Structures are given as C-alpha cells and as structure tokens.
C-alpha cells in the first residue's frame, strides 16, 4: 500500500486495518511518528491491540509517550491488567 498523505488519518487506519496482522505493523511503522499518532487513534481496539503486541519496546515507548493523554487513557482502560502494567512502565516521567 502506497502512503498517501492526502488521505485523512481515519481512511489510512481503515486501509491498514484491512491488511493481514503482519502487514499492519509494517505499514503502520512506515509512517512518520506524527502521522502514526493521528492514525492510531482511529483504529478499532482489536487493531490497536494487534499493533501493540507486534511493536518493539522502543516503538511502544515512542508511541505511548507521544499519544494525546485522552487517547492513551482510553487505550489503557481497554487492555488486560498485565499489559497495562507493562505499558505504564514504558512511559517517561514528565
């Protein structure tokens, strides 16, 4: 899938969601961080979970520390407790 910066982040999220789980991660990570932050908020929870499980610790830390607080809180409220604890440990103190 070619990156199309003219598309709205919601449309990009929808296109990425249609890919296989393995392709979702690769395609998502091909976007610059600023774009990923916007796109991530438009994914359904199951796609967010799949992406989280496929990301490296560095990728997760970068994403979590730059997400809008409301988006991050919504995400954390939907995840299993053990994963929440792991992700909270990746947050930088501010």
C-alpha positions in Angstrom: 0.0 0.0 0.0 1.5 3.3 -1.0 1.5 6.1 1.6 -0.9 8.8 0.6 -0.6 11.9 2.7 -3.7 13.4 1.1 -5.9 10.8 2.9 -7.4 11.5 6.2 -5.9 9.5 9.1 -9.2 7.7 9.5 -9.1 6.5 5.9 -5.5 5.4 6.4 -6.4 3.5 9.5 -9.2 1.8 7.7 -6.9 0.7 4.8 -4.3 -0.6 7.3 -7.0 -2.5 9.2 -7.8 -4.5 6.1 -4.2 -5.8 5.8 -3.0 -9.0 7.5 -1.8 -8.7 11.0 1.8 -8.9 9.9 1.3 -6.3 7.2 -0.5 -4.0 9.6 2.6 -3.5 11.7 4.9 -2.9 8.8 2.6 -0.5 7.0 1.8 1.5 10.2 5.5 1.8 11.1 6.3 3.1 7.6 4.6 6.4 8.5 6.4 9.2 10.4 5.6 9.3 14.2 3.4 12.4 13.8 1.2 10.6 11.3 1.2 7.4 13.4 -0.1 9.2 16.4 -3.1 10.5 14.4 -3.7 7.2 12.6 -3.5 5.1 15.8 -6.5 7.0 17.4 -8.7 5.9 14.5 -8.0 2.1 14.8 -10.6 -0.2 16.4 -9.4 -1.6 19.7 -8.6 -5.0 18.2 -6.2 -3.4 15.6 -4.6 -1.3 18.3 -4.1 -4.4 20.4 -2.6 -6.3 17.5 -0.2 -3.4 16.8 0.8 -3.1 20.4 1.6 -6.8 20.6 3.7 -6.6 17.4 5.8 -3.5 18.3 9.2 -3.5 19.9 9.7 -1.9 23.3 11.2 1.2 21.7 8.3 1.5 19.2 5.8 1.2 22.0 7.5 3.7 24.2 7.8 6.2 21.5 4.1 5.8 20.6 2.8 5.9 24.2 4.8 8.8 25.3 3.6 10.9 22.4 -0.1 9.9 22.3 -2.6 12.5 23.4 -3.5 11.8 27.1 -7.1 11.1 26.3 -6.2 8.6 23.6 -3.6 6.9 25.8 -6.1 6.7 28.8 -8.8 5.2 26.5 -6.3 2.7 25.2 -5.1 1.7 28.7 -8.7 1.4 30.0 -9.4 -1.4 27.5 -6.3 -3.6 27.9 -5.6 -6.5 30.2 -4.1 -5.6 33.5 -0.7 -7.3 32.9 -0.3 -5.4 29.6 -1.3 -2.1 31.2 1.4 -2.5 33.9 4.0 -3.3 31.1 2.9 -0.2 29.1 2.9 2.1 32.1 6.5 1.2 32.8 7.3 2.4 29.3 6.0 5.9 30.0 8.6 8.5 30.6 8.2 10.6 33.8 7.2 14.1 32.9 
